[in-house]
Amino acid sequence: MRIRPGTLFEDAAQRRGQTLVHLDRPFDIAPQGGLTYRIGELAALVREASGWLAAAGVRPGDRVGIVKDNHWDIDVLAYAAVRLGAVPAKIRSNLTPSAIETMLRRLEPSLLVTTARCLESALCDGIDLGGLAKQTLSIDRPVGGSLSIDAVRGQPVPPPEDRGDDDPLVVCPTSGTTGIPKLVVHSTNTIIRRLAQFEAHRYPFFGGRPTDTLASASAFSHGRTFCWTAVALTLTPRNIVIISDQDQAHAEPLLRVYPPDIFEALPSTFARWEATATGPHNPFRNVRLYISTYDAIHPPAVRTFLEASQRKHVVFMHGWGQSETGPLAFRLFTRKSLASKGDRHPTTRNAGSPTPIKTRLRVVDPTTLRRVPCGTPGVILARTKALALTYLGEQDRWDGKVHGAWFNTGDVGTVSRGGVVRLLDREVDAVPGLSCLELEDVIHDRMPDVVECVLLGAPGRFPLPVVVTKDGTLDAERWRVSTADLPQLDEPVVLSDDQVPCTGTGKVRRLELRKELGSTLVTYGKGTWI
C-alpha cells in the first residue's frame, strides 16, 4: 500500500477500519475533544487544523515551526501542514528559549505554532520568538500580536497539495545530546518510502495485526513519531494508545485498561517504568513485541520487560540509528539472550545486523577515514537511501559528515565478518582501550538501584563515573565490589535524577554534564562529527 503523507489520515479513515485512539490527556489543540477518537474524527481534526494554518497565511512550500508540550497533536499539526504542501518542523518546547531562538532563525518559518507559556517564558529571557516568524499562532491564548485559534477557526479547508517525493517534507530535530539540536530535513522518499512504507507491512509475528493494541510512549517532536504515525494508521490496529506523560503513575491506568500487544517507548521510559512492569497490575502481560529506539538501553530494563510479558514468545527489538538515517541496525532480544547477568560482555552493545537490503556499513580510521579490518574499532559510516537531505541552516556541518555516498555517524564500533555491529561509544566520548557504554551496562546490571550511570573520559585521568540512584545515595562497599574487576575508575559522583541534564528523549547531555560538574571539557575524541 502506497502511503500518501498529505492525505494520510483521510486515507486511513476511508479504509473503514475500526481503530480507536485513546489518549492519556486531551489534545492541547482540541481540549474539548475528549480522550477517545475514531480515525474519521482524527482526519476531520487534521483537515480543520490545515484550515487554521491556511487562514494564518501558510502556503505550499512554506515552513511551519511547531513548538509545544509533548503530545501526539504535534504530529497532527505536522500532517496538517503537509496536507497544505507546507514543510513542518517539530521543535521541543522544553529547550531553553535561546536554543529555540537559534533553531527558529535557521528555520525561517512563515508561521510559528506555539503556546502562550512558551512565548511568555522566552519574553522573560528577553527573546521574542514571535518576531522570528511572519505570523504566530498561539493554540491556547494570544500573547502580544499572536493569533488565537478562534481567530482562524471556521475558514474554508483547502484541498490537499502534493509534494514531490524528493522535495523537503518534514524537518525533524536531533535529540541535542551535544548541543543545540540540528534541523534534519527529510523528504517523502527518505522518511516515508524508505522507512514507514518498509515497516507498514504485516510481517509474520512482527507486523501489526487488525486485533492489536499499539501503544507509544515517546517524544512526539522526534522524527520517529512522524514515521510511526504513518505506520500505525496504515496497519489499522484495533486500538492505538498514546502516552504523552512519561510519569509511570500517570500512564499506568490507561495501559491497564488497554494492555498493548506492541509497545514502543524511549529507552529512558523503559528504565523508569520497571516498577510498573513488576507491579501487581502489570499492563505489559500481553506484549509480544517491544520496540526501543533513539539511544542505548541497558540489560536490566530489557530483561524486566521481557519477563513482564506472559506470552511464550516475546521479543524486544532495539534499533540503532540516527535522525539523519533512520534505523541502521537492529537486534532482537529474547529472555534467553539476556539470561546471563552482570558479565563482562557487550550484551545490549551488540546492535545486531544492518537493516537487510537497505543499509551498508563501513568502519574507518577516525583520522585517515580509511577502512579498517573487520573487528577493528573505528568510526562507523553508513550508506542508506533513507539518508536525509541536509541540516537546515547548517549546510557546512552536513557537508562535513557526508563522504560521497557515505554518512559519518560519529559512533565508534566494530563490524564483524558476519556483519554484526558492536557499538562502543560516540567518537567524542570514546576512551582508548575500553567501551564506556559497555561498562555502564555492567554497572547497571550489577547495581539495580542505579537509575543512570555515565562514564566521562578525559586524557590524564581515570574515567569519572556519574551515578544517579533512586535515593541520591550510593553504598560505597557495594560499588567497590561491583566494579572490582573493571578497569580503574575515578571516585564516583552521586547525583539525584533531577540534577542530570537530559534531552527530550531522555539522553544524558554529557557535554552539559561535564560543564555542570566543573569537569574538563577536553576529551579523547575530536568531536568532529557531532
Sequence and secondary structure as in RCSB ss.txt:
>XXXX:A:sequence
MRIRPGTLFEDAAQRRGQTLVHLDRPFDIAPQGGLTYRIGELAALVREASGWLAAAGVRPGDRVGIVKDNHWDID
VLAYAAVRLGAVPAKIRSNLTPSAIETMLRRLEPSLLVTTARCLESALCDGIDLGGLAKQTLSIDRPVGGSLSID
AVRGQPVPPPEDRGDDDPLVVCPTSGTTGIPKLVVHSTNTIIRRLAQFEAHRYPFFGGRPTDTLASASAFSHGRT
FCWTAVALTLTPRNIVIISDQDQAHAEPLLRVYPPDIFEALPSTFARWEATATGPHNPFRNVRLYISTYDAIHPP
AVRTFLEASQRKHVVFMHGWGQSETGPLAFRLFTRKSLASKGDRHPTTRNAGSPTPIKTRLRVVDPTTLRRVPCG
TPGVILARTKALALTYLGEQDRWDGKVHGAWFNTGDVGTVSRGGVVRLLDREVDAVPGLSCLELEDVIHDRMPDV
VECVLLGAPGRFPLPVVVTKDGTLDAERWRVSTADLPQLDEPVVLSDDQVPCTGTGKVRRLELRKELGSTLVTYG
KGTWI
>XXXX:A:secstr
    GGGHHHHHHHTT   EEEESS  TT TTS SEEEHHHHHHHHHHHHHHHHHTT  TT EEEEEESSSTHHH
HHHHHHHHTT EEEEEETTS HHHHHHHHHHH  SEEEE HHHHHHHHHTT  GGGGSSEEEESSS  TT EEHH
HHTT          TTSEEEEEE   TTSS  EEEEEIIIIIIIIIHHHSS  TTTS  TT EEEEE  TTSHHH
HHHHHHHHHH  SEEEEE    HHHHHHHHHHS  SEEEE HHHHHHTHHHHTSTT TTTT SEEEE SS   HH
HHHHHHHH   SS EEEEEEEETTTEEEEEEEE TGGG S S SS GGGEEEEE TTTEEEEEE TTT  B  TT
  EEEEEEETT  SEETT HHHHHTTEETTEEEEEEEEEE TT  EEEEEEGGG BTTB HHHHHHHHHHH TTE
EEEEEEEETTEEEEEEEEETTS   HHHHHHHTTTS      EEE GGGS B TTS B HHHHHHHHT     SS
  TT 
